Amino acid sequence: MASGASPQKQANAVSRRARKDQTRANLLQAALTLMGEGRSFTSLALREIAREAGVAPTAFYRHFRNTDELGLALVEEVGITLRRLLREARKMDVAPRDMLRRSVSVYQDYVKLNRLPFVFISSERSGGSRILRLAIRNEVTHFTNEMAQDFRLLGLYPNLPTASLQMVCSMIVMTMLAAATDILDLPPDQALLEAEMSENFVQQLKIILFGATHWDQDLAALSAKPGRKDEA
């Protein structure tokens, strides 16, 4: 068996990688912390992000070329984690009638536990950086496409063309993004207000899904008529 790096060298490599990953995480958290103080992302300077993270400005460039690249990393991390959580919620062994409330509960808990990332996303959706606005729109597209795929796998709205199903899912995702602001603004220890907000969120999504159900049924009835084609 060919000999590789010594155990000590392997340990050193792992340690360097761990330190590098930690520095990167510290830089991301530093930007979020500064925005949590009411700052816009575009107002943040590279040096103050590095100072907040406790590293030299030169260390910043080992991870990101500029602040926009750091912002893109933040958008990507929030998007990947949230898509995974919601996909797992849709795959849970619960009755279809409970899936919506379960997904809403997962989403609300995630927003509350990740306040600073969602402050960032909410502000930068219409913020000063075109690069970040486009990145957030791209994440919305990922959400929409994955949700549409899951609906297909679950056998939901089988008569809706793909473009129509994606439009329905886009409405759901946009409603979720709008709800994030309400979740962030909710005062602490207000169980009644939180329950009312949650119920309102569920009802908004039900209206979208109710409309999609009737649209799907109308298309099914239309396609069943002799000599008629799907006109959607």
Kinemage of the C-alpha trace (Angstrom):
@kinemage 1
@onewidth
@group {chain A} dominant
@subgroup {mainchain}
@vectorlist {calphas} color= white
{ca met a 1} P 0.000 0.000 0.000
{ca ala a 2} L 1.492 3.302 -1.084
{ca ser a 3} L 2.268 5.652 1.700
{ca gly a 4} L 0.634 9.091 1.641
{ca ala a 5} L 1.050 12.139 3.804
{ca ser a 6} L 2.076 11.544 7.380
{ca pro a 7} L -0.635 11.654 10.069
{ca gln a 8} L 0.829 14.910 11.348
{ca lys a 9} L 0.636 16.535 7.893
{ca gln a 10} L -2.903 15.283 7.436
{ca ala a 11} L -3.863 16.704 10.817
{ca asn a 12} L -2.267 20.035 9.949
{ca ala a 13} L -4.145 20.151 6.637
{ca val a 14} L -7.445 19.468 8.395
{ca ser a 15} L -6.657 22.147 10.969
{ca arg a 16} L -5.853 24.716 8.260
{ca arg a 17} L -9.061 23.880 6.434
{ca ala a 18} L -11.075 24.211 9.640
{ca arg a 19} L -9.508 27.606 10.366
{ca lys a 20} L -10.197 28.755 6.822
{ca asp a 21} L -13.834 27.647 7.029
{ca gln a 22} L -14.198 29.393 10.385
{ca thr a 23} L -12.756 32.638 9.042
{ca arg a 24} L -15.176 32.526 6.120
{ca ala a 25} L -18.091 31.932 8.481
{ca asn a 26} L -16.901 34.811 10.675
{ca leu a 27} L -16.840 37.178 7.681
{ca leu a 28} L -20.374 36.205 6.671
{ca gln a 29} L -21.614 36.628 10.230
{ca ala a 30} L -19.819 39.972 10.550
{ca ala a 31} L -21.683 41.363 7.541
{ca leu a 32} L -24.997 40.125 8.953
{ca thr a 33} L -24.233 41.618 12.368
{ca leu a 34} L -23.501 45.028 10.860
{ca met a 35} L -26.732 44.903 8.846
{ca gly a 36} L -28.574 43.914 12.004
{ca glu a 37} L -27.589 47.330 13.354
{ca gly a 38} L -29.626 48.983 10.618
{ca arg a 39} L -26.981 49.240 7.918
{ca ser a 40} L -27.655 48.480 4.262
{ca phe a 41} L -25.391 45.919 2.646
{ca thr a 42} L -24.151 48.380 0.025
{ca ser a 43} L -22.964 50.736 2.773
{ca leu a 44} L -20.628 48.130 4.266
{ca ala a 45} L -16.917 48.514 3.589
{ca leu a 46} L -14.572 45.586 3.263
{ca arg a 47} L -12.356 46.827 6.088
{ca glu a 48} L -15.176 47.162 8.601
{ca ile a 49} L -16.450 43.680 7.782
{ca ala a 50} L -12.937 42.333 8.376
{ca arg a 51} L -12.633 44.319 11.605
{ca glu a 52} L -15.992 42.995 12.862
{ca ala a 53} L -14.860 39.468 12.012
{ca gly a 54} L -11.576 39.970 13.875
{ca val a 55} L -9.331 39.387 10.866
{ca ala a 56} L -6.977 41.504 8.770
{ca pro a 57} L -8.356 42.970 5.517
{ca thr a 58} L -5.921 40.774 3.562
{ca ala a 59} L -7.670 37.698 5.013
{ca phe a 60} L -10.912 38.872 3.391
{ca tyr a 61} L -9.393 38.421 -0.073
{ca arg a 62} L -8.548 34.796 0.645
{ca his a 63} L -12.282 34.111 0.672
{ca phe a 64} L -14.018 36.780 -1.407
{ca arg a 65} L -12.901 39.077 -4.206
{ca asn a 66} L -15.177 41.875 -3.011
{ca thr a 67} L -18.231 42.566 -0.844
{ca asp a 68} L -20.645 41.632 -3.651
{ca glu a 69} L -19.150 38.136 -3.742
{ca leu a 70} L -19.657 37.877 0.012
{ca gly a 71} L -23.282 38.949 -0.468
{ca leu a 72} L -23.769 36.290 -3.131
{ca ala a 73} L -22.471 33.678 -0.685
{ca leu a 74} L -25.034 34.838 1.886
{ca val a 75} L -27.881 34.576 -0.630
{ca glu a 76} L -26.765 31.103 -1.667
{ca glu a 77} L -26.433 29.784 1.894
{ca val a 78} L -29.890 30.993 2.920
{ca gly a 79} L -31.451 29.633 -0.266
{ca ile a 80} L -29.860 26.190 -0.120
{ca thr a 81} L -30.732 25.637 3.538
{ca leu a 82} L -34.321 26.863 3.230
{ca arg a 83} L -35.026 24.836 0.092
{ca arg a 84} L -33.752 21.715 1.860
{ca leu a 85} L -35.903 22.322 4.930
{ca leu a 86} L -39.075 22.959 2.944
{ca arg a 87} L -38.459 19.995 0.676
{ca glu a 88} L -38.085 17.794 3.757
{ca ala a 89} L -41.319 19.272 5.157
{ca arg a 90} L -43.178 18.386 1.942
{ca lys a 91} L -41.813 14.835 2.094
{ca met a 92} L -42.787 14.224 5.724
{ca asp a 93} L -45.245 11.421 6.404
{ca val a 94} L -48.225 13.674 7.091
{ca ala a 95} L -51.692 13.854 5.593
{ca pro a 96} L -51.945 16.189 2.565
{ca arg a 97} L -54.284 18.478 4.511
{ca asp a 98} L -51.565 18.899 7.171
{ca met a 99} L -48.687 19.448 4.734
{ca leu a 100} L -49.448 23.139 4.238
{ca arg a 101} L -49.489 23.955 7.950
{ca arg a 102} L -46.370 21.866 8.483
{ca ser a 103} L -44.518 23.771 5.748
{ca val a 104} L -45.656 27.115 7.173
{ca ser a 105} L -44.492 26.091 10.645
{ca val a 106} L -41.069 25.002 9.335
{ca tyr a 107} L -40.698 28.264 7.431
{ca gln a 108} L -41.699 30.470 10.365
{ca asp a 109} L -39.330 28.675 12.727
{ca tyr a 110} L -36.472 29.001 10.258
{ca val a 111} L -37.061 32.737 9.756
{ca lys a 112} L -37.174 33.343 13.513
{ca leu a 113} L -34.009 31.341 14.129
{ca asn a 114} L -32.205 33.073 11.257
{ca arg a 115} L -33.341 36.634 11.745
{ca leu a 116} L -30.238 38.377 10.412
{ca pro a 117} L -30.051 36.448 7.100
{ca phe a 118} L -33.703 37.268 6.434
{ca val a 119} L -33.207 40.918 7.340
{ca phe a 120} L -30.517 40.837 4.659
{ca ile a 121} L -32.712 39.055 2.079
{ca ser a 122} L -35.744 41.268 2.770
{ca ser a 123} L -33.768 44.489 2.400
{ca glu a 124} L -31.694 43.417 -0.604
{ca arg a 125} L -34.677 42.213 -2.657
{ca ser a 126} L -35.152 45.900 -3.490
{ca gly a 127} L -31.739 47.134 -2.341
{ca gly a 128} L -28.998 49.043 -4.065
{ca ser a 129} L -26.991 46.111 -5.452
{ca arg a 130} L -28.268 44.856 -8.798
{ca ile a 131} L -26.029 41.792 -8.480
{ca leu a 132} L -27.726 40.739 -5.247
{ca arg a 133} L -31.220 41.512 -6.546
{ca leu a 134} L -30.586 39.202 -9.491
{ca ala a 135} L -29.154 36.514 -7.192
{ca ile a 136} L -32.242 36.621 -4.988
{ca arg a 137} L -34.476 36.373 -8.048
{ca asn a 138} L -32.453 33.368 -9.126
{ca glu a 139} L -33.062 31.731 -5.733
{ca val a 140} L -36.786 32.445 -6.123
{ca thr a 141} L -36.657 30.629 -9.466
{ca his a 142} L -34.943 27.649 -7.794
{ca phe a 143} L -37.668 27.586 -5.133
{ca thr a 144} L -40.378 27.766 -7.772
{ca asn a 145} L -38.950 24.997 -9.947
{ca glu a 146} L -38.304 22.624 -7.034
{ca met a 147} L -41.800 23.163 -5.658
{ca ala a 148} L -43.326 22.513 -9.084
{ca gln a 149} L -41.288 19.304 -9.398
{ca asp a 150} L -42.451 18.138 -5.975
{ca phe a 151} L -46.078 18.891 -6.863
{ca arg a 152} L -45.674 16.741 -9.976
{ca leu a 153} L -44.192 13.889 -7.931
{ca leu a 154} L -47.077 14.159 -5.462
{ca gly a 155} L -49.577 13.995 -8.319
{ca leu a 156} L -50.965 17.454 -7.611
{ca tyr a 157} L -52.570 19.494 -10.416
{ca pro a 158} L -51.857 16.886 -13.117
{ca asn a 159} L -53.736 18.833 -15.789
{ca leu a 160} L -51.868 22.108 -15.369
{ca pro a 161} L -49.205 22.762 -18.002
{ca thr a 162} L -45.715 23.182 -16.582
{ca ala a 163} L -45.696 26.944 -17.123
{ca ser a 164} L -49.017 27.308 -15.284
{ca leu a 165} L -47.878 25.104 -12.400
{ca gln a 166} L -44.692 27.142 -12.090
{ca met a 167} L -46.766 30.324 -11.989
{ca val a 168} L -48.816 28.906 -9.098
{ca cys a 169} L -45.634 27.947 -7.248
{ca ser a 170} L -44.166 31.390 -7.922
{ca met a 171} L -47.189 32.980 -6.235
{ca ile a 172} L -46.634 30.734 -3.210
{ca val a 173} L -42.945 31.643 -2.979
{ca met a 174} L -43.646 35.377 -3.309
{ca thr a 175} L -46.266 35.093 -0.543
{ca met a 176} L -43.657 33.380 1.631
{ca leu a 177} L -41.140 36.170 1.033
{ca ala a 178} L -43.732 38.800 1.904
{ca ala a 179} L -44.602 36.903 5.085
{ca ala a 180} L -40.947 36.936 6.174
{ca thr a 181} L -41.189 40.682 6.856
{ca asp a 182} L -44.246 40.152 9.087
{ca ile a 183} L -42.443 37.357 10.947
{ca leu a 184} L -39.403 39.580 11.502
{ca asp a 185} L -41.550 42.464 12.767
{ca leu a 186} L -43.511 40.327 15.220
{ca pro a 187} L -42.880 41.445 18.833
{ca pro a 188} L -41.392 38.754 21.106
{ca asp a 189} L -43.598 36.730 23.441
{ca gln a 190} L -46.801 37.518 21.573
{ca ala a 191} L -48.277 34.052 21.148
{ca leu a 192} L -51.730 35.292 20.122
{ca leu a 193} L -50.371 37.651 17.476
{ca glu a 194} L -48.097 34.918 16.177
{ca ala a 195} L -51.003 32.469 15.933
{ca glu a 196} L -53.112 35.043 14.072
{ca met a 197} L -50.268 35.799 11.688
{ca ser a 198} L -49.659 32.092 11.080
{ca glu a 199} L -53.342 31.481 10.360
{ca asn a 200} L -53.455 34.430 7.964
{ca phe a 201} L -50.388 33.056 6.186
{ca val a 202} L -52.034 29.631 5.859
{ca gln a 203} L -55.260 31.157 4.511
{ca gln a 204} L -53.373 33.176 1.888
{ca leu a 205} L -51.695 30.013 0.634
{ca lys a 206} L -55.009 28.137 0.702
{ca ile a 207} L -56.556 30.752 -1.573
{ca ile a 208} L -53.745 30.258 -4.093
{ca leu a 209} L -54.069 26.464 -3.930
{ca phe a 210} L -57.886 26.650 -4.096
{ca gly a 211} L -57.650 28.647 -7.302
{ca ala a 212} L -55.098 26.199 -8.714
{ca thr a 213} L -57.395 23.255 -7.904
{ca his a 214} L -60.333 24.775 -9.776
{ca trp a 215} L -58.111 25.766 -12.672
{ca asp a 216} L -56.854 22.182 -12.835
{ca gln a 217} L -60.414 20.827 -12.740
{ca asp a 218} L -61.558 23.228 -15.462
{ca leu a 219} L -58.717 22.098 -17.716
{ca ala a 220} L -59.573 18.449 -17.053
{ca ala a 221} L -63.213 19.065 -17.981
{ca leu a 222} L -62.193 21.034 -21.070
{ca ser a 223} L -59.837 18.349 -22.324
{ca ala a 224} L -62.556 15.709 -21.837
{ca lys a 225} L -64.885 17.437 -24.310
{ca pro a 226} L -64.735 16.050 -27.874
{ca gly a 227} L -62.944 18.276 -30.334
{ca arg a 228} L -61.540 20.627 -27.668
{ca lys a 229} L -57.884 21.146 -26.823
{ca asp a 230} L -56.165 22.487 -23.758
{ca glu a 231} L -56.064 26.234 -24.319
{ca ala a 232} L -54.100 27.156 -21.181
